[in-house]
Amino acid sequence: MTRLVLITVAAASLLFGTATAFAQQKINYRVSTYIKIAPDKEVAGMEFIRTSGMKLIQEMVSSGRLASYALLRLAYSGVPAADYNYVQVIDFDGAPPEAMNPATRDQLYRKTTGLSYAEYQQKLATFRSVVGTVLSRVEARAPGSQLAEGNYVRTAGWKITPMRGGDYGRYLQKMLLPLNSEAVKEGRFVGWNASRTSYPAGSGAAYDATTSHIFKDLASALPTTPSSPDQEQASFNKLFPEQSFKTFEDENWAVRRAVRVDLWRVVTVAGQGRAATNSSR
């Protein structure tokens, strides 16, 4: 993630409504902040986050500044090896809000953590460093998706084929969203969502889009018995009996290519019930 470009967002640094027609949807945004915490700092860092940090986050969720928050630890890294081991993911109801007035901000931080904003940032700096930040818009999510401590999330970063951004969006809404919604309904995993990268952008961006599959636990994410080799096609035929599964697969690889896949363990969450009722775009 060394190629990520840092951006400024007006929030303390997840996941997860239903999708209808494009024109009827409000666009919701997501900020993912990639963090490095040294092994010898993790215990103290996690204690601070679970206490003072979560008091602050809960207050921001209650006030409406954030829709949801999650902290995830990298369990299995893709290639090349990541230079981060945590990611903070914040979903907003709409766009990220403007920065708070400094005096009001300090009042909030002192109320929830006992520290000023500057003191809080200094405390964070004693155990973590920010590697990069990505701003994205949430494009789809399976109804009923939730995120809880102990869940595992498999994220895939995708590069969209040049000049096929619109085709990818239609493929996502018309094919991937129904298929993954059905999989969640059947209990094959507990959530799914997709987002499109807003910043950083351009050919130098690490990826253009992300999909996330949420599993109940590690055993669900890494099963020890194989699923039916015909499961995917059977699910497709159930939802799209008049369409070709081969055409579906061909379109998948025509509009996108996977550039990175990682597996994460969910450490802590806030606001997930609220986030699940928000619109998906």
C-alpha positions as CSV (number, residue, x, y, z in Angstrom):
1,M,0.0,0.0,0.0
2,T,3.1,2.3,-0.3
3,R,1.5,3.8,-3.4
4,L,-1.5,5.1,-1.5
5,V,-1.8,8.9,-1.4
6,L,-2.7,10.4,1.9
7,I,-5.8,12.5,1.8
8,T,-7.3,14.8,4.5
9,V,-10.7,13.7,5.9
10,A,-12.7,15.5,8.4
11,A,-13.2,12.7,10.9
12,A,-11.5,10.5,13.4
13,S,-10.2,7.7,11.3
14,L,-17.5,-0.1,8.0
15,L,-18.9,-1.6,6.7
16,F,-22.2,-2.0,5.5
17,G,-29.0,-1.0,3.0
18,T,-30.2,-2.3,-0.2
19,A,-29.8,-1.0,-3.8
20,T,-32.5,0.2,-6.2
21,A,-32.2,2.5,-9.2
22,F,-29.1,4.6,-9.5
23,A,-30.9,7.9,-9.7
24,Q,-32.8,7.2,-6.4
25,Q,-29.8,6.4,-4.3
26,K,-27.9,8.7,-2.0
27,I,-24.2,8.3,-2.3
28,N,-22.6,7.2,0.9
29,Y,-18.8,7.4,1.4
30,R,-16.2,5.3,3.3
31,V,-12.8,6.2,4.6
32,S,-10.3,3.4,5.1
33,T,-7.1,4.3,7.0
34,Y,-4.2,1.8,6.8
35,I,-2.1,1.6,10.0
36,K,1.1,0.1,11.2
37,I,1.3,-0.9,14.9
38,A,4.6,-2.4,16.0
39,P,4.2,-5.8,17.8
40,D,5.6,-4.5,21.1
41,K,3.0,-1.7,21.0
42,E,-0.1,-3.7,20.2
43,V,-1.2,-4.6,23.7
44,A,-1.0,-1.0,25.0
45,G,-2.4,0.3,21.7
46,M,-5.4,-2.0,21.7
47,E,-6.2,-1.1,25.3
48,F,-6.3,2.6,24.5
49,I,-8.4,2.0,21.4
50,R,-10.9,-0.2,23.2
51,T,-11.4,2.3,26.1
52,S,-10.8,5.9,25.3
53,G,-10.9,5.4,21.5
54,M,-14.3,3.6,21.5
55,K,-15.8,6.2,23.8
56,L,-15.0,8.8,21.3
57,I,-16.2,6.7,18.3
58,Q,-19.5,5.9,20.1
59,E,-20.1,9.6,20.7
60,M,-19.5,10.4,17.0
61,V,-21.8,7.6,15.9
62,S,-24.5,8.8,18.3
63,S,-24.2,12.4,17.1
64,G,-24.4,11.4,13.5
65,R,-20.9,12.4,12.4
66,L,-20.2,8.7,11.6
67,A,-22.6,6.0,10.5
68,S,-20.3,3.1,11.5
69,Y,-16.8,2.2,12.5
70,A,-14.6,-0.9,12.4
71,L,-11.0,-1.8,13.2
72,L,-9.6,-4.9,11.5
73,R,-6.3,-6.7,11.9
74,L,-4.6,-8.3,9.0
75,A,-4.7,-12.1,9.3
76,Y,-3.3,-13.2,6.0
77,S,-1.7,-10.8,3.6
78,G,-1.8,-10.8,-0.2
79,V,1.3,-10.2,-2.4
80,P,3.4,-8.1,-2.1
81,A,3.6,-8.1,1.7
82,A,1.7,-5.3,3.3
83,D,3.5,-2.5,5.2
84,Y,0.4,-2.1,7.5
85,N,-1.3,-4.6,9.8
86,Y,-4.5,-2.8,10.7
87,V,-7.2,-0.8,8.9
88,Q,-9.8,1.5,10.3
89,V,-13.0,1.7,8.2
90,I,-15.6,4.4,8.7
91,D,-18.8,4.6,6.8
92,F,-20.7,7.9,6.5
93,D,-24.3,8.7,5.9
94,G,-23.6,10.7,2.8
95,A,-20.2,12.5,2.5
96,P,-17.7,13.0,5.3
97,P,-18.7,16.1,7.4
98,E,-16.7,19.3,7.5
99,A,-14.0,19.6,10.2
100,M,-15.3,20.6,13.6
101,N,-14.7,24.0,15.2
102,P,-11.4,23.5,17.2
103,A,-13.0,24.6,20.5
104,T,-16.0,22.3,19.9
105,R,-13.7,19.5,18.9
106,D,-11.6,19.8,22.0
107,Q,-14.7,19.8,24.2
108,L,-15.8,16.5,22.5
109,Y,-12.4,14.9,23.0
110,R,-12.1,16.0,26.7
111,K,-15.7,14.8,27.4
112,T,-15.1,11.3,26.0
113,T,-11.3,10.7,26.5
114,G,-10.2,13.2,29.1
115,L,-7.6,14.5,26.6
116,S,-7.5,17.5,24.2
117,Y,-7.5,16.7,20.5
118,A,-3.8,17.4,20.3
119,E,-3.1,15.2,23.3
120,Y,-5.2,12.4,21.8
121,Q,-3.2,12.6,18.6
122,Q,0.0,12.5,20.5
123,K,-1.1,9.4,22.3
124,L,-2.0,7.7,19.0
125,A,1.5,8.5,17.7
126,T,3.1,6.6,20.5
127,F,1.9,3.3,19.1
128,R,0.8,3.7,15.5
129,S,1.8,5.3,12.2
130,V,-0.6,5.9,9.3
131,V,0.5,4.3,6.0
132,G,-2.2,5.6,3.7
133,T,-5.9,6.6,3.4
134,V,-8.5,5.8,0.8
135,L,-11.8,7.5,0.2
136,S,-14.4,5.5,-1.6
137,R,-18.1,5.5,-2.3
138,V,-20.2,2.5,-1.3
139,E,-21.8,1.1,-4.4
140,A,-23.7,-2.0,-3.2
141,R,-24.2,-4.2,-0.2
142,A,-26.3,-7.3,0.5
143,P,-29.4,-6.7,2.6
144,G,-28.9,-7.8,6.2
145,S,-25.1,-7.5,6.1
146,Q,-23.6,-7.0,9.5
147,L,-20.2,-6.9,11.1
148,A,-19.2,-8.1,14.5
149,E,-16.1,-8.7,16.6
150,G,-14.6,-12.0,15.7
151,N,-15.9,-11.9,12.1
152,Y,-13.4,-12.3,9.2
153,V,-13.5,-10.2,6.1
154,R,-12.0,-11.2,2.8
155,T,-11.2,-8.1,0.7
156,A,-10.4,-8.0,-3.0
157,G,-8.9,-5.0,-4.7
158,W,-9.8,-4.7,-8.4
159,K,-8.5,-2.7,-11.3
160,I,-11.3,-1.9,-13.7
161,T,-10.6,-2.3,-17.4
162,P,-10.0,1.1,-19.0
163,M,-13.1,2.6,-20.6
164,R,-15.3,-0.1,-18.9
165,G,-16.2,1.7,-15.6
166,G,-19.9,2.0,-16.6
167,D,-20.0,-1.7,-17.6
168,Y,-18.4,-2.6,-14.3
169,G,-21.1,-0.7,-12.4
170,R,-23.9,-2.4,-14.3
171,Y,-22.3,-5.8,-13.8
172,L,-22.0,-5.1,-10.1
173,Q,-25.6,-4.0,-9.7
174,K,-27.3,-6.5,-12.0
175,M,-25.3,-9.6,-11.4
176,L,-23.0,-9.5,-8.4
177,L,-25.4,-7.8,-6.0
178,P,-28.2,-10.3,-6.5
179,L,-25.9,-13.3,-6.4
180,N,-24.2,-12.2,-3.2
181,S,-27.5,-11.1,-1.6
182,E,-28.8,-14.6,-2.2
183,A,-25.6,-16.1,-0.7
184,V,-26.1,-14.0,2.5
185,K,-29.7,-15.1,2.6
186,E,-28.6,-18.7,2.3
187,G,-26.1,-18.3,5.1
188,R,-23.0,-19.0,3.0
189,F,-21.5,-15.8,4.5
190,V,-22.9,-13.1,6.7
191,G,-22.3,-10.0,4.6
192,W,-21.1,-8.6,1.3
193,N,-20.4,-5.1,0.1
194,A,-18.7,-3.3,-2.8
195,S,-17.1,0.2,-3.1
196,R,-15.5,2.3,-5.8
197,T,-12.3,4.2,-5.0
198,S,-12.7,8.0,-5.2
199,Y,-9.2,9.1,-4.0
200,P,-6.5,8.4,-4.8
201,A,-7.4,8.1,-8.4
202,G,-5.7,7.6,-11.8
203,S,-3.4,5.0,-13.2
204,G,-1.1,5.1,-10.2
205,A,-3.9,4.1,-7.8
206,A,-3.4,0.7,-6.2
207,Y,-6.9,-0.4,-7.1
208,D,-10.2,1.1,-8.5
209,A,-12.8,-0.9,-6.6
210,T,-13.1,-3.2,-3.6
211,T,-15.4,-6.1,-2.7
212,S,-15.7,-7.5,0.8
213,H,-17.1,-10.9,1.9
214,I,-17.8,-11.2,5.6
215,F,-17.6,-14.5,7.3
216,K,-18.8,-15.5,10.8
217,D,-15.5,-16.8,12.0
218,L,-12.2,-18.3,10.8
219,A,-13.6,-21.7,10.2
220,S,-16.2,-20.2,7.8
221,A,-13.5,-18.1,6.1
222,L,-11.2,-21.1,5.8
223,P,-13.4,-24.2,5.5
224,T,-11.7,-27.6,5.8
225,T,-14.2,-29.4,3.5
226,P,-14.7,-28.3,-0.1
227,S,-18.0,-26.8,-1.2
228,S,-19.8,-28.2,-4.2
229,P,-17.9,-27.4,-7.4
230,D,-21.3,-26.6,-9.0
231,Q,-22.5,-24.2,-6.2
232,E,-21.7,-21.0,-8.1
233,Q,-23.3,-22.1,-11.3
234,A,-26.3,-23.5,-9.5
235,S,-26.8,-20.2,-7.7
236,F,-26.5,-18.3,-11.0
237,N,-29.0,-20.6,-12.8
238,K,-31.5,-20.1,-9.9
239,L,-31.5,-16.3,-10.2
240,F,-30.9,-16.0,-14.0
241,P,-32.4,-19.1,-15.6
242,E,-32.5,-17.5,-19.0
243,Q,-28.9,-16.3,-19.0
244,S,-25.5,-18.0,-19.8
245,F,-23.2,-18.7,-16.9
246,K,-20.2,-18.7,-19.3
247,T,-21.2,-15.2,-20.5
248,F,-21.4,-14.1,-16.8
249,E,-17.8,-15.4,-16.2
250,D,-16.5,-13.9,-19.3
251,E,-17.9,-10.5,-18.4
252,N,-16.3,-10.8,-14.9
253,W,-12.8,-11.0,-16.3
254,A,-13.5,-8.5,-19.1
255,V,-14.4,-5.6,-16.9
256,R,-12.0,-6.2,-13.9
257,R,-9.0,-8.0,-12.7
258,A,-8.0,-8.8,-9.1
259,V,-4.8,-7.1,-7.9
260,R,-4.8,-8.0,-4.2
261,V,-6.8,-10.2,-1.8
262,D,-6.4,-10.1,2.0
263,L,-8.1,-11.7,5.0
264,W,-8.8,-9.6,8.1
265,R,-10.1,-10.3,11.6
266,V,-12.6,-7.8,13.0
267,V,-11.2,-6.4,16.3
268,T,-13.9,-3.9,17.3
269,V,-17.0,-2.2,15.8
270,A,-19.5,0.5,16.5
271,G,-22.7,1.6,14.8
272,Q,-23.2,-1.5,12.6
273,G,-27.0,-1.7,13.2
274,R,-27.4,1.9,12.0
275,A,-25.1,1.4,9.0
276,A,-27.0,-1.7,7.8
277,T,-30.2,0.5,7.4
278,N,-28.5,3.1,5.3
279,S,-28.8,3.3,1.5
280,S,-26.0,1.5,-0.4
281,R,-24.9,4.2,-2.8
